Amino acid sequence: MEKIRENVAGIDIGAKEVFVYVEGQGVKSFLTFTEDMVALVQFLISHNVETVAMEATGVYWNILYELIEEAGIDVWLVDGRETKQVPGRKTDVKDCQWIHELHSHGLLKRCFVAKDDIKELRSYQRLREDHIESASMHINHMQKALTQMNIRLKEVISQLHGVSGLKVIEAILKGERDKEVLLKLCDTRIIKNKKAEVIKALNGKYTKAGLFALQQAFDAYNFYQKQIAQCDQEIEKIIHRMGKGSKDNDLGQKRKPIRHNKPNVKDLGANMLDIFDGKDATVISGITDYTWMQLLSETGADLKRWPTQKHFTSWLGLAPGQHWSGKKRYNKRKQGRPKAGQIFREIAQSLINSKNIALGAFGRKLRAKKGPSKAIKAMARKLAELYWKVMVNGIKYVELGIKNYEEMLLSKKRKTFERLAKELNYQVSALQSVT
């Protein structure tokens, strides 16, 4: 094969050493300390390297990538699954040579690497999601501690970590045992509709070990809530810096409600609109300002880097793969799920049982035929295509509802039926209604 790139270097990154191959210079190794990485960059410059390919190995690549980029060298971050070595030839030395060979012949694809504000936003947003996951683990610990003392609060209150549940737990930890007093800490609707059930649920057997476990879980949950609040403060600074500091009140209409894990970011919707030049992704079913912000942190504000919606859905891991051998097609599961694609899957999961949205009806129809996993993936792909079209082409999306979707399906069936009747030389006539 003909080489299409000259002055190329291949880099294999490890935890302790970095191996570099430049054609004609052999393989050089450098330690992963900052001064050694600076020396590596100087080595590349001294040998007139114009472009570098390196694997996305954990977080080890971050600093080296920035140093090489700052030196004015075109650096490609590539997926490690695309640089697999021939079996029996797997060493760090041979890996960097193989990466060099693939890059020289143009056989590698560049990964998307976030820049500046997007990179910082992604860091805070992913950290926030980690804290949410950790906090949910301690909610389970609180439930377990209460159940061990046979306090069945989670059976009568929808959310133990809601305002009422946390007030009751805090009072129990402070020594309150009177069920009537604990009941009064609950919301008025709970008192009105579930008074007897709450009284019975609070009639447990308190133990020293159970209260200790409850205190530990309660303190840990509150700790992560503080961590989430700090992340929200940093996210707000970046969103306002990227936007123009507009106010939600100036938009003239209310934004979609955010029902779960709502970030404490002022004027989020208005600033998101400014970042995307007035294009509003929340017109798409299931996308709120929060999920839109999550997508911004993963895909950036410029979706034109993907030439078509097909390129975009393929990068998200939502496009169907091609695995043919002879006349047989194999259903092979792709390895890894990009974070942005997972966000679209979560949105699709929330829509599949919706009663008024056409995409939900489409998902339920496909779920009955192909199963839930394929239905979710197909819905996520449709959402991703809509998102690309709204953000790139500026199309005006309007949700027409299930009724229009059913009428469209009926129209397709009618056309198919009429075509088959014509092929079989049958005449189709509408039935007259009998009065």
Helices and strands as residue ranges (DSSP letters): E 8-13, E 17-22, E 26-31, H 34-46, E 51-55, H 61-70, E 74-78, G 80-82, H 92-104, H 116-148, H 153-156, H 163-173, H 179-184, H 188-201, H 208-242, G 248-251, H 268-275, G 281-283, H 289-299, G 303-305, H 309-316, E 324-325, E 328-329, H 339-351, H 358-370, H 372-388, I 389-393, H 401-423
